Amino acid sequence: MTRLLVVIACLDCHKNVAFLYPLLLSGIAVLNGQVMISAIRNQVAEGLALQQAVVVAAKQRLVPVLATAITDAVGFLPMALSLGVGAEVQRPLASVVVGGVLTSTLLTLFVLPALYLMVNGRKGGKVEEVES
């Protein structure tokens, strides 16, 4: 779905540049969250208790999630710090994306595992299988 929206926005890119940044940010946040949830479910499927699975999965996915966030933030820093032509439009948008990537990374690493534990802890530790 995100890719479809990006393609639609790119058809008229010179007018819709501001539209691409929230899509980019939401795509990064959603994919990082999916990576974390998938890792937790894999640990539960291997037989670990829910709390232990959350901790192990969070430790396993720490480096990949941080690597994604760091590369994205560093990639937008030149745009966020630019002073050239068009900077008055690009700088605020890039700053929002850098801040959003860092915020979503912290939420993915700390809040998402805690919420997963709270929600699935109420179910007695049973994780429902999702058909692909």
C-alpha positions in Angstrom: 0.0 0.0 0.0 2.8 2.4 0.9 4.5 1.7 -2.4 1.3 2.4 -4.3 1.0 5.8 -2.6 4.7 6.6 -3.3 4.2 5.8 -7.0 1.1 8.0 -7.2 2.9 10.8 -5.5 5.9 10.5 -7.8 3.7 10.9 -10.9 3.6 14.6 -10.0 6.7 14.8 -7.8 7.6 18.4 -8.3 4.3 19.4 -6.6 4.0 16.6 -4.1 7.5 16.4 -2.5 6.0 17.2 0.9 3.7 14.2 0.5 6.6 11.7 0.2 8.2 12.4 3.6 5.3 11.2 5.8 5.0 8.1 3.6 8.7 7.4 4.0 8.5 7.9 7.7 5.5 5.7 8.1 7.0 3.0 6.0 10.2 2.9 8.1 8.2 2.8 11.3 5.8 0.1 10.2 8.6 -2.2 8.8 10.7 -1.8 12.0 7.6 -2.7 14.0 6.9 -5.8 11.8 10.5 -6.9 12.2 10.2 -6.7 16.0 6.8 -8.5 16.2 8.0 -11.2 13.8 11.1 -11.8 16.0 8.9 -12.0 19.1 6.6 -14.5 17.5 9.5 -16.6 16.2 10.9 -16.8 19.8 7.5 -17.8 21.1 7.2 -20.5 18.4 10.5 -21.9 19.5 9.1 -22.5 22.9 10.2 -19.5 25.0 7.9 -18.0 27.6 6.3 -14.8 26.4 8.4 -12.4 28.6 11.6 -14.2 27.8 10.7 -14.2 24.1 10.1 -10.4 24.2 13.5 -9.8 25.8 15.4 -12.1 23.5 13.7 -10.7 20.4 14.4 -7.1 21.5 18.0 -7.9 21.9 18.2 -9.7 18.6 16.6 -6.9 16.6 18.4 -4.0 18.4 21.2 -3.8 15.8 19.0 -4.1 12.7 16.5 -1.5 13.9 19.3 0.9 15.0 21.1 0.4 11.7 18.0 1.3 9.8 17.4 4.4 11.9 21.0 5.6 11.8 21.3 5.3 8.0 18.0 7.0 7.4 18.8 9.8 9.8 22.3 10.3 8.5 20.9 10.3 4.9 18.6 13.1 5.7 21.1 15.2 7.7 22.5 17.0 4.7 19.1 18.0 3.6 18.2 19.1 7.2 21.3 21.2 7.5 21.3 22.6 4.0 21.4 26.4 3.3 21.2 26.4 -0.5 18.4 27.1 -2.9 15.2 25.4 -1.8 16.4 24.8 1.7 13.5 26.8 3.2 11.2 24.0 2.0 13.4 20.9 2.3 15.0 21.7 5.7 11.8 21.6 7.8 10.6 18.4 6.1 13.9 16.6 6.5 14.1 17.7 10.2 10.7 16.2 10.8 11.7 12.9 9.1 15.0 12.7 11.2 13.1 13.4 14.4 10.4 11.0 13.4 12.8 8.2 12.6 14.6 8.6 15.9 11.3 8.7 17.8 9.8 5.7 16.0 13.0 3.8 16.6 12.8 4.4 20.4 9.1 3.4 20.3 9.9 0.3 18.3 12.7 -0.8 20.7 11.1 0.0 24.0 7.3 0.7 23.8 6.3 -1.9 21.2 7.8 -4.9 23.1 6.2 -3.7 26.3 2.8 -3.3 24.6 3.1 -6.7 23.0 3.8 -8.2 26.4 0.9 -6.4 28.0 -1.6 -7.3 25.3 -0.5 -10.9 24.9 0.0 -11.4 28.6 -3.7 -10.9 29.1 -4.3 -13.8 26.8 -2.3 -16.1 29.0 0.8 -15.9 26.8 -0.9 -17.5 23.8 0.1 -15.9 20.6 -2.4 -16.3 17.7 -1.1 -17.6 14.4 -1.7 -15.2 11.5 -2.2 -16.8 8.1 -0.2 -15.2 5.3 
